[in-house]
Amino acid sequence: MPAPNLRTIGILSERSLHAALKRQFAQPSDGVEVKIDGYWIDIVRPWPVDAAKAVTLSPLLIEIQTSGFSSIQAKLRDLLARYRVHLIHPIATERWIVKQDDNGRELGRRRSPSKGHAVHIFEALVSCPDLLTHPNLTIETLLIREEEIRQPNDLPQKGRWRREWKSVDRRLVEITERQLFEAPQDLLGLLPADLPTEFTSGELARVLRIPPSLAYRMTYCLRHLELICETGLQKRAKLYQVSVK
């Protein structure tokens, strides 16, 4: 296999959050926005030459995905057959909504009531939980503080204009915590310590103080990965417990 070109060959169109994380994680010897096997890779980290064997090991591909994984799962599955891939996913635990006019002048800001949590990794993973079973994949979540930039989006409505706001950018303020997932079993660390031995997704939502829809995604992923199993019913709700392996 020919060695990839590790030169910087151009920065693709991207939002500020993605660009900031790329600057944060790229090392001086890395390639940024490198095309490998027909795919643009955010960061390519070359492995050192093994002097004893006189061979160059395959590079580490680092991808930053600020949204769900469904849109890149085909790309990941293809690359994982030949390379090690490190997937970085930011989760906003604090978000400030910043409103600007069309010229970028700030009109006001407020803190969003929504708060992300480490378990929001399941929102991204729910479309392809089996990816984490691949030995060449690692996933790192970043808990961050961010700004969401909104600008006017005037829309016609029954002979008049109605002002709405559209999200145009996300900006990194601070990385507050990092967590690495190298194997499916690492996801069990996101279950709360005070969860009953047998639990429903509703109880999971209550203990973690998360929406029921997110708790359902958690149980779906953990069950798909055989980390939890069904043990029966509590009224009409499925009961689960951690699988013993």
URGITA-V646838 format. One record per residue. N is the residue number from 1. PHI is phi in degrees with one decimal (none if undefined). PSI is psi as a letter, one per 30 degrees, with the letter a starting at -180 (999 if undefined). Layout:
n:N phi:PHI psi:PSI
n:N phi:PHI psi:PSI
This chain:
n:1 phi:none psi:k
n:2 phi:-66.0 psi:k
n:3 phi:-69.0 psi:k
n:4 phi:-71.0 psi:l
n:5 phi:-75.7 psi:j
n:6 phi:-96.4 psi:g
n:7 phi:-76.9 psi:l
n:8 phi:-72.8 psi:k
n:9 phi:-116.7 psi:g
n:10 phi:123.2 psi:k
n:11 phi:-97.1 psi:k
n:12 phi:-76.9 psi:l
n:13 phi:-61.3 psi:k
n:14 phi:-157.9 psi:l
n:15 phi:-84.5 psi:l
n:16 phi:-62.5 psi:e
n:17 phi:-61.3 psi:e
n:18 phi:-61.5 psi:e
n:19 phi:-65.0 psi:e
n:20 phi:-65.7 psi:e
n:21 phi:-68.5 psi:e
n:22 phi:-65.4 psi:e
n:23 phi:-65.5 psi:e
n:24 phi:-65.6 psi:e
n:25 phi:-99.9 psi:f
n:26 phi:-71.2 psi:k
n:27 phi:-99.7 psi:l
n:28 phi:-54.3 psi:e
n:29 phi:-86.5 psi:f
n:30 phi:-78.4 psi:l
n:31 phi:-94.8 psi:k
n:32 phi:-119.2 psi:k
n:33 phi:54.0 psi:i
n:34 phi:-104.2 psi:k
n:35 phi:-94.4 psi:j
n:36 phi:-129.5 psi:k
n:37 phi:52.4 psi:h
n:38 phi:86.8 psi:f
n:39 phi:-114.0 psi:k
n:40 phi:-81.9 psi:k
n:41 phi:-111.0 psi:k
n:42 phi:-59.5 psi:e
n:43 phi:-137.7 psi:k
n:44 phi:-118.5 psi:j
n:45 phi:-106.4 psi:j
n:46 phi:-71.5 psi:k
n:47 phi:-84.5 psi:k
n:48 phi:-65.2 psi:l
n:49 phi:-70.1 psi:k
n:50 phi:-80.3 psi:j
n:51 phi:-61.0 psi:e
n:52 phi:-66.3 psi:e
n:53 phi:-102.6 psi:f
n:54 phi:55.8 psi:h
n:55 phi:-130.3 psi:l
n:56 phi:-103.0 psi:k
n:57 phi:-75.5 psi:l
n:58 phi:-60.8 psi:k
n:59 phi:-72.9 psi:l
n:60 phi:-92.2 psi:k
n:61 phi:-98.4 psi:k
n:62 phi:-114.3 psi:j
n:63 phi:-115.0 psi:k
n:64 phi:-109.1 psi:j
n:65 phi:-123.0 psi:j
n:66 phi:-87.1 psi:f
n:67 phi:-122.7 psi:a
n:68 phi:-66.7 psi:l
n:69 phi:-92.1 psi:f
n:70 phi:-61.2 psi:e
n:71 phi:-73.5 psi:f
n:72 phi:-118.7 psi:g
n:73 phi:-65.4 psi:e
n:74 phi:-64.1 psi:e
n:75 phi:-61.5 psi:e
n:76 phi:-63.9 psi:e
n:77 phi:-60.4 psi:e
n:78 phi:-68.1 psi:e
n:79 phi:-68.3 psi:e
n:80 phi:-64.4 psi:f
n:81 phi:-69.8 psi:f
n:82 phi:-128.1 psi:f
n:83 phi:-135.4 psi:l
n:84 phi:-85.0 psi:k
n:85 phi:-126.1 psi:k
n:86 phi:-112.7 psi:j
n:87 phi:-103.3 psi:k
n:88 phi:-106.9 psi:k
n:89 phi:-132.0 psi:j
n:90 phi:-83.4 psi:k
n:91 phi:-127.7 psi:k
n:92 phi:-83.4 psi:j
n:93 phi:-86.5 psi:f
n:94 phi:-143.8 psi:k
n:95 phi:-131.9 psi:k
n:96 phi:-105.6 psi:k
n:97 phi:-90.0 psi:j
n:98 phi:-111.9 psi:j
n:99 phi:-97.0 psi:k
n:100 phi:-127.1 psi:l
n:101 phi:-84.0 psi:a
n:102 phi:-64.2 psi:f
n:103 phi:-95.2 psi:g
n:104 phi:87.2 psi:g
n:105 phi:-80.8 psi:k
n:106 phi:-69.9 psi:k
n:107 phi:-104.3 psi:f
n:108 phi:166.1 psi:l
n:109 phi:-148.2 psi:l
n:110 phi:-151.4 psi:l
n:111 phi:-82.9 psi:k
n:112 phi:-71.3 psi:k
n:113 phi:-71.0 psi:f
n:114 phi:-74.9 psi:k
n:115 phi:-131.1 psi:k
n:116 phi:-77.3 psi:l
n:117 phi:-141.9 psi:l
n:118 phi:-55.1 psi:e
n:119 phi:-70.3 psi:f
n:120 phi:-66.8 psi:f
n:121 phi:-58.3 psi:f
n:122 phi:-69.8 psi:f
n:123 phi:-62.3 psi:e
n:124 phi:-78.9 psi:e
n:125 phi:-86.0 psi:f
n:126 phi:-61.0 psi:f
n:127 phi:-78.6 psi:f
n:128 phi:-155.4 psi:h
n:129 phi:-61.7 psi:f
n:130 phi:-67.5 psi:f
n:131 phi:-57.0 psi:e
n:132 phi:-70.3 psi:f
n:133 phi:-80.7 psi:f
n:134 phi:-75.5 psi:k
n:135 phi:-66.1 psi:f
n:136 phi:-90.5 psi:f
n:137 phi:-110.7 psi:k
n:138 phi:-126.8 psi:k
n:139 phi:-122.1 psi:k
n:140 phi:-121.8 psi:k
n:141 phi:-96.9 psi:k
n:142 phi:-118.5 psi:k
n:143 phi:-86.1 psi:k
n:144 phi:-132.1 psi:l
n:145 phi:-105.5 psi:k
n:146 phi:-142.5 psi:l
n:147 phi:-113.1 psi:k
n:148 phi:-106.2 psi:k
n:149 phi:-92.8 psi:k
n:150 phi:-123.3 psi:k
n:151 phi:-129.4 psi:l
n:152 phi:-60.7 psi:k
n:153 phi:-135.3 psi:i
n:154 phi:-72.5 psi:k
n:155 phi:-123.6 psi:k
n:156 phi:-72.5 psi:k
n:157 phi:-149.4 psi:j
n:158 phi:50.6 psi:h
n:159 phi:81.0 psi:g
n:160 phi:-139.3 psi:l
n:161 phi:-99.0 psi:k
n:162 phi:-113.1 psi:k
n:163 phi:-85.6 psi:k
n:164 phi:-126.6 psi:l
n:165 phi:-124.3 psi:k
n:166 phi:-114.0 psi:k
n:167 phi:-78.1 psi:k
n:168 phi:-116.0 psi:f
n:169 phi:-166.0 psi:l
n:170 phi:-129.9 psi:k
n:171 phi:-122.0 psi:k
n:172 phi:-76.5 psi:k
n:173 phi:-101.5 psi:e
n:174 phi:-163.9 psi:k
n:175 phi:-94.2 psi:k
n:176 phi:-102.4 psi:f
n:177 phi:-160.4 psi:k
n:178 phi:-128.0 psi:k
n:179 phi:-141.6 psi:k
n:180 phi:-106.2 psi:k
n:181 phi:-120.3 psi:j
n:182 phi:-101.4 psi:f
n:183 phi:-152.8 psi:l
n:184 phi:-53.3 psi:e
n:185 phi:-58.3 psi:f
n:186 phi:-64.6 psi:f
n:187 phi:-67.5 psi:f
n:188 phi:-63.8 psi:f
n:189 phi:-66.1 psi:f
n:190 phi:-87.4 psi:f
n:191 phi:-75.1 psi:k
n:192 phi:-67.6 psi:k
n:193 phi:-66.1 psi:f
n:194 phi:-94.6 psi:g
n:195 phi:-72.8 psi:k
n:196 phi:-58.2 psi:l
n:197 phi:-57.8 psi:e
n:198 phi:-110.1 psi:k
n:199 phi:-147.6 psi:l
n:200 phi:-104.4 psi:l
n:201 phi:-65.1 psi:f
n:202 phi:-65.0 psi:e
n:203 phi:-67.1 psi:e
n:204 phi:-61.9 psi:e
n:205 phi:-62.8 psi:e
n:206 phi:-66.7 psi:e
n:207 phi:-67.3 psi:e
n:208 phi:-85.1 psi:f
n:209 phi:59.1 psi:h
n:210 phi:-124.8 psi:l
n:211 phi:-62.1 psi:k
n:212 phi:-55.9 psi:e
n:213 phi:-63.8 psi:e
n:214 phi:-71.6 psi:e
n:215 phi:-61.8 psi:e
n:216 phi:-64.2 psi:e
n:217 phi:-64.5 psi:e
n:218 phi:-61.2 psi:e
n:219 phi:-66.1 psi:e
n:220 phi:-62.2 psi:e
n:221 phi:-64.5 psi:e
n:222 phi:-66.2 psi:e
n:223 phi:-70.9 psi:e
n:224 phi:-61.0 psi:e
n:225 phi:-89.1 psi:g
n:226 phi:60.6 psi:h
n:227 phi:-90.5 psi:f
n:228 phi:-130.2 psi:l
n:229 phi:-137.6 psi:l
n:230 phi:-76.4 psi:k
n:231 phi:-119.7 psi:f
n:232 phi:152.9 psi:a
n:233 phi:-127.9 psi:k
n:234 phi:-119.1 psi:j
n:235 phi:60.3 psi:c
n:236 phi:-106.1 psi:g
n:237 phi:-93.6 psi:k
n:238 phi:-72.2 psi:k
n:239 phi:-97.4 psi:k
n:240 phi:-128.7 psi:l
n:241 phi:-147.4 psi:l
n:242 phi:-64.8 psi:k
n:243 phi:-68.8 psi:k
n:244 phi:-96.8 psi:k
n:245 phi:-121.3 psi:999
